């Protein structure tokens, strides 16, 4: 059963994202965002559509950046964030940049931990055949909030068996 909020926030009229338009009664986590000095003019991360899984991150650069084929570069986003405990912010590629230009996030998904307070940067790599240019304010990646569970590691003498065993790296075929 879907439970819709009685009065959904709809910030579209004010030019903002539809933050809780289709929240369906789920808890909504809050990410605190602080622009880095000198980048207050850039739009804050926001979803592209009402049902986007994440928010778009923008390039906070002064001069054009060109990424040659096969090379990677760290692109600042101009923000610092406070992620709620129990969550991570996953930095993922934008599908259009990947398909059309071969641009992706090198350590995909990148992780912004809940205790990190430094500037957010995105490591982009050019797998395409031509140099790719980034301008100030370009949307370069997306960030998705994901829940993480704390873990405890236990050292044992042996592991329990499984149907798969040690098979990996294509053992079921390609």
N, C-alpha and C positions, 0 to 999 in steps of 0.2 A: 504494500500500500504506500503510495507517495503522499508525503505530508508537505504541503506547500506552506511557506511562511505566510502569516496573515497579511503583512504589509511588506512585500519584497522591496528592497532598495533598488531603485532604477536610476542610476546616475547618468544615463545616456543623454537626457535633456540638458544636464549641466556640462556635457562634454566629457564626462568621466566614463570609466568602464562599468558594465552592468554587474557589479561585484556579487550581489546575492540574488540576482534575478531568478535563477533556477536552483536555489540552494536546497529545496525539498527537505527542509528541516534538519539538515546535517550541520554539525559543528563547523564553523568557519574559522580557520586559524588566521592570525594576523602576523604579517611580516612588517617590521619597522624598517623604514627606508630613509637614509640620510644622503642627500646629494653631496658629492665631493666638491670642495671649493673650486669655483671656476667652471662648473658644469651644471649649475642650477637652471640654465636655460633649456636643457634637454628634457624631453618628456620623460616622466617616470615610467618604469615598466608597467605595462598594462596588457590585458588580453586583447587579441585582435577581434574576437567575436564573443557573443554571449556564452558560447559553449566551449571556448578554447580551454585546453587542459592547463596551459601555462601562460606566462606573460613574456612579451618580447623584450629583449635587451638590446640597447643601442650602443653604437660606437661613440665613445667620448674622447675623440681625438681632435687635435688642432689642425693637423695637416693630413692630406690624403695619404693613405697607406696602400701600397701595392704588394700583393702576395704572389711571388712567382710560382710557377708550377713546381710541386714537390717541396715547397717551403712552408714553414709555419710561423705564426706571429702571435704574441699576446696582445689582445685588444682590450683596453680599459672600457668599463661601462659607465664610469662616473658616479657610481653609487657605493655606499656601504649598507649592510643590512644586519638585522638581528633576526635570525630564524628561531622559531619556538623550539624549546627542548622537545626531543622525541621526533624531530623532523630533520630533513636535509633539503636543500634546494638543488635539484638536479639541473645542470646546464646541458642542454641538448641542441643538436643542429636544427636549423630551419630547413624543412624539406625542399622548398623551392630553390634555395641556394645550393643544396646538395645535388638536386636533379639537373639544374640548368648550368651550374658552374663548377661542380665538384668540390664545393666548399663545405667543410664539416668541422665539428668540434673534435680536436685530436684525442682528448682523453674522455671520450663520450661514454656515459654521461660524466661530466665533471661534477664534483660535489662541493657545495658550500655547507660546512658543518654549522651546527647551532651555536658553537662557541667562537666562531670566527667573526672578527669585527673589522677586518681590513677591507680595502677596495676590492670590488668584484671585477675580475678579468676573465676573458674568454680566450682559450688557445684555439685559434683557427688554423686549419691546414688546407692547402690547395691541392686537391687530387685531380684537378682539371688540366687541360693542355695549354691554357692561356693564363697570363697574369690576371689577377682579380683585384679590382680597386674598391677600397672602402672609404666612404666619406663620413664626415661628422654627422651623427644622428642616424646613420643607416641601421636598420634592424639586422643584427648579426647572429643572434641565437635566441633560444627560448629557455625559460626557467620554470620547472615544475616542482611544486612542493610535494614531498613524499615522506610518508611515515617510516621511521626506522625503529627496530626493536633492539633493546639492549641484549647483549649476549654474554654468556659465560663460557669460557673454554675449559674443557676438562681433559687432562692427559690420561690416556688409557693404553693398555698393552696391545689391544687389537680392536678393530672396528667390527660392528655386526655385519653380516653378509647382506648382499642385495642381488637382485636379478641381473643387474648391470655389471656389478663387480668393478674392475678397473678400466673397462672400455671407455674410451674417450677419443676426441679429435677425429671424428668421422667414422667411428667404428660401426655405425648403423648404415653407412653408405653416403654417397654424395648426391 
